[in-house]
Amino acid sequence: MNGYIVFGPNARLEIGGSFLASTASSLKFKDNLEFSATDPQSAPLLNINVPIGLQFGVNPGSVKVLGNGEGTRSLRDPIIDTTFGLRVLSNQTLALMGGDISLEGATLKTAGGRIELGSVARENFVSLARVSKGFTFGYDSVENFENIQLSKQVAVDASGVGGGDIQVWGERITLSDDSQILANTLRAESGGVMLINAKQLLALSGSSQVSSIVNPNALGKGGDLTINTRELLIKDGAFVNADTFGAGKAGNLTVNADSIEVASTSVDGHSSSLSSQVNFRATGSAGDLTINTFRCRQRRKFNR
């Protein structure tokens, strides 16, 4: 079995580059070179090369991040550097790649950079490529995934000038207890891209949210939000939205799912929702809300 990775409640990052924590068994390079964490052998002379991907072994270890649950924020809270949690600069990537991924009260932030969460099952390869904000990961050759769980007020937040990019891949992805995945747009630059791929289930409960929002006073277009899953469940006051509170147009929200259920309210009476809309006092226009339900072979599109 590969080892596991645990970040405790007081874990912090103080680096100028991107950060990747992974339980992959090896790093793959061009020309069939490999740096193995499980089978150390004499290697050729080390060169400074960018790896092309991560090779996961028979039983990928888990990744767990603990925190104090204080990284979440409301729409009008300022985006400032935190003194806790895991954070990278606005042009870098923060990535957690492993088997099961568990975030409990954790804070993962970048002010406009890139955040990647990937939960991969045994003997799969995840490609890696350089981008302007650090690195991006590709899952085209991955056949099976593991699970990602966010609980106890987790904040996965790439909001900033423009808006950062977030990519999440897993089998079952759950958010509970006021947990957030955010990539909000500030000022005049356009927002980034948020992509969530849950092969089996994406479930939000307990007032949790997945949001791409144009903040008040922002002029840039909001980032697009795409969700691909077999089953989408939004309950207990949770919500998924691509709204505008400013002058910038809201991003487009696209959901590809076999089944979608939006049900029940929170204990304080807030309804669950799935929306792309113009909020009170905003001057920007709404984006498109597109729902593709493959089971009944229908496509529904709402322009507002």
C-alpha positions in Angstrom: 0.0 0.0 0.0 1.2 3.5 -0.7 1.5 5.9 2.2 -1.1 8.5 3.1 -0.8 12.3 3.6 -2.2 14.2 6.5 -2.1 18.0 6.9 -2.9 19.0 10.5 -5.0 21.9 11.7 -2.0 24.2 11.9 -0.5 23.3 8.5 0.5 26.3 6.3 2.3 26.9 3.0 4.9 29.6 2.6 6.2 29.0 -1.0 6.5 31.1 -4.1 5.6 28.3 -6.5 3.0 25.7 -7.1 2.4 22.9 -4.6 1.4 19.3 -5.3 0.7 16.7 -2.6 0.1 13.2 -4.1 0.2 9.6 -3.1 1.0 8.5 -6.6 3.6 5.8 -6.7 5.8 7.5 -9.3 6.4 10.6 -11.5 6.6 9.9 -15.2 9.0 11.8 -17.5 9.6 11.8 -21.2 11.8 9.1 -22.7 10.4 6.5 -20.3 12.2 7.9 -17.3 10.5 7.4 -14.0 11.0 8.6 -10.4 9.5 5.9 -8.2 8.5 6.4 -4.6 7.9 2.7 -4.0 10.7 1.0 -5.9 13.9 3.1 -5.5 16.6 2.2 -7.9 19.8 3.9 -9.1 18.6 6.6 -11.5 20.3 8.3 -14.4 21.9 11.7 -13.8 19.2 14.1 -12.6 18.0 16.7 -15.1 15.6 19.6 -14.4 12.6 18.4 -16.4 8.9 18.8 -16.0 7.2 15.4 -15.4 4.4 14.4 -17.8 2.2 12.8 -15.2 1.5 10.8 -12.1 1.4 7.0 -12.0 -0.8 5.6 -9.2 -0.1 2.1 -7.8 -2.2 -0.8 -6.6 -3.7 1.0 -3.7 -3.3 4.7 -3.7 -3.1 6.2 -0.2 -5.5 8.8 1.0 -5.1 12.6 1.5 -6.6 14.3 4.5 -6.5 18.0 5.4 -7.8 19.2 8.8 -8.6 22.8 9.7 -10.4 25.1 12.0 -13.4 25.8 9.7 -12.7 29.5 9.7 -11.8 29.9 6.0 -15.4 30.2 4.7 -16.7 33.6 3.9 -19.8 35.4 2.7 -20.1 37.2 -0.6 -19.2 40.6 0.8 -16.2 39.5 2.9 -12.9 40.9 1.6 -10.4 38.4 0.0 -7.3 38.7 2.2 -4.3 36.5 2.9 -5.2 34.0 5.5 -2.8 33.1 8.4 -3.9 29.4 8.3 -4.6 26.7 5.8 -3.0 25.9 2.5 -2.5 28.7 0.0 -0.5 29.5 -3.1 0.1 32.7 -5.1 -2.3 34.0 -7.8 -0.3 32.6 -10.7 0.3 29.1 -9.1 -1.5 25.8 -8.6 -2.5 24.1 -5.4 -3.2 20.4 -6.1 -4.1 17.4 -3.9 -4.0 14.1 -5.8 -4.5 10.6 -4.2 -7.0 7.9 -3.4 -9.8 9.1 -1.1 -9.6 12.8 -0.3 -11.0 14.1 3.0 -11.2 17.8 3.9 -12.5 18.6 7.4 -12.7 22.2 8.2 -9.8 22.8 5.8 -8.9 26.0 4.0 -7.4 25.8 0.4 -7.0 29.2 -1.2 -5.5 31.1 -4.1 -6.4 34.6 -5.1 -7.0 33.9 -8.7 -4.7 30.9 -9.2 -5.6 27.3 -9.7 -6.9 24.5 -7.4 -7.0 20.9 -8.4 -8.5 18.0 -6.4 -8.2 14.5 -7.9 -9.3 11.2 -6.3 -8.0 8.3 -8.4 -8.3 4.6 -8.0 -5.7 1.9 -8.5 -3.2 1.7 -11.4 -4.2 4.8 -13.2 -2.2 7.5 -14.9 -2.9 11.2 -14.6 -1.2 13.5 -17.1 0.3 16.8 -16.1 0.9 19.9 -18.2 2.2 23.5 -17.7 -0.3 26.3 -17.9 -0.1 30.1 -17.1 -1.3 29.4 -13.6 1.0 26.6 -12.8 -0.2 23.1 -13.8 -3.3 21.3 -15.0 -4.0 17.6 -14.8 -5.7 15.3 -17.3 -7.8 12.3 -16.6 -8.5 10.9 -20.0 -6.9 7.6 -19.3 -8.3 7.2 -15.8 -10.9 4.3 -15.6 -11.9 4.4 -12.0 -12.0 7.1 -9.3 -12.3 7.3 -5.5 -14.3 9.7 -3.3 -13.9 13.3 -2.1 -15.5 14.5 1.1 -15.7 18.1 2.3 -17.2 18.7 5.7 -17.1 21.0 8.7 -17.0 24.3 6.8 -14.3 23.6 4.2 -13.3 26.5 2.0 -11.9 25.7 -1.5 -11.6 29.2 -2.8 -9.9 30.5 -5.9 -11.6 33.9 -5.9 -9.6 36.9 -6.9 -8.9 39.6 -9.6 -10.6 37.9 -12.5 -11.4 34.5 -11.0 -9.3 31.4 -10.5 -9.7 28.0 -12.0 -10.9 24.9 -10.0 -11.0 21.3 -11.3 -12.3 18.5 -9.1 -12.5 14.8 -10.2 -13.9 11.9 -8.1 -16.4 9.0 -7.9 -18.6 10.4 -5.2 -18.1 14.1 -4.2 -19.9 15.3 -1.1 -20.1 18.8 0.5 -21.7 19.2 3.9 -21.8 21.5 7.0 -21.6 24.9 5.1 -18.6 23.8 3.0 -17.7 25.9 -0.1 -16.1 25.6 -3.5 -15.8 29.1 -4.9 -14.2 30.9 -7.8 -15.7 34.4 -7.6 -14.7 37.3 -10.0 -13.4 40.7 -8.8 -12.6 43.9 -10.7 -12.5 44.1 -14.5 -10.9 40.8 -15.5 -13.0 37.8 -16.7 -13.4 34.9 -14.3 -11.8 31.5 -14.6 -13.2 28.0 -15.2 -14.7 25.7 -12.7 -15.2 22.0 -13.6 -16.5 19.4 -11.3 -16.6 15.8 -12.5 -18.3 13.3 -10.2 -18.6 9.9 -12.0 -21.4 8.7 -9.6 -22.7 11.5 -7.3 -22.3 15.1 -6.5 -24.2 15.8 -3.2 -24.5 19.1 -1.4 -26.2 19.5 2.0 -26.2 21.6 5.1 -26.1 25.0 3.3 -23.0 24.1 1.3 -22.3 25.8 -2.0 -20.6 25.5 -5.4 -20.4 29.0 -6.8 -19.0 31.2 -9.5 -20.1 34.7 -8.7 -19.5 38.2 -10.0 -18.8 40.2 -6.8 -20.4 43.6 -6.2 -18.5 46.4 -8.1 -16.9 43.8 -10.4 -16.9 44.6 -14.1 -15.5 41.3 -15.5 -17.6 38.4 -16.8 -18.1 35.6 -14.3 -16.4 32.3 -14.8 -18.3 29.4 -16.3 -19.3 26.5 -14.1 -19.7 23.0 -15.5 -20.9 19.9 -13.5 -20.7 16.4 -15.0 -22.2 13.6 -12.9 -24.6 10.7 -12.9 -26.6 12.1 -10.0 -26.8 15.6 -8.6 -28.4 16.1 -5.2 -28.8 19.6 -3.6 -30.7 19.7 -0.3 -31.0 21.3 3.1 -30.5 24.8 1.9 -27.4 24.1 -0.3 -27.0 25.8 -3.7 -25.1 25.7 -7.0 -25.0 29.1 -8.7 -23.4 31.3 -11.3 -24.9 34.7 -10.3 -23.9 38.4 -10.7 -24.0 41.0 -7.9 -22.1 43.5 -10.0 -21.8 45.1 -13.5 -20.2 42.0 -15.1 -22.3 39.3 -16.8 -22.7 36.1 -14.8 -21.0 33.0 -16.1 -22.8 30.1 -17.7 -23.9 27.2 -15.6 -24.0 23.8 -17.3 -25.2 20.6 -15.6 -24.8 17.2 -17.4 -26.5 14.6 -15.2 -28.8 11.5 -15.4 -30.9 12.8 -12.5 -31.1 16.1 -10.6 -32.9 16.6 -7.3 -33.2 20.0 -5.6 -35.1 19.6 -2.4 -35.7 20.9 1.2 -34.6 24.0 3.0 -32.0 24.7 5.7 -32.8 24.9 9.4 -33.0 28.7 9.0 -35.4 28.5 6.1 -33.2 29.1 3.1 -34.3 27.1 0.0 -31.9 24.8 -2.0 -31.3 26.1 -5.5 -29.7 25.8 -8.8 -29.4 29.2 -10.5 -27.8 31.7 -12.9 -29.3 35.0 -12.2 -29.0 38.8 -11.6 -29.2 39.6 -7.9 -30.6 42.7 -6.2 -28.9 46.0 -7.3 -26.7 44.2 -9.9 -26.5 45.8 -13.4 -24.9 42.9 -15.2 -26.9 40.3 -17.1 -27.4 36.6 -16.2 -25.6 33.8 -17.9 -27.2 30.7 -19.4 -28.4 27.8 -17.2 -28.2 24.6 -19.3 -29.4 21.2 -18.1 -28.6 18.1 -20.1 -30.5 15.1 -18.7 -29.2 12.1 -20.7 -31.5 9.5 -19.2 -34.6 11.0 -21.0 -32.4 12.3 -23.9 -33.6 15.9 -23.4 -31.8 19.2 -23.4 -33.2 22.2 -21.6 -31.8 25.6 -21.8 -32.9 28.7 -19.9 -31.7 32.2 -21.0 -32.3 35.0 -18.5 
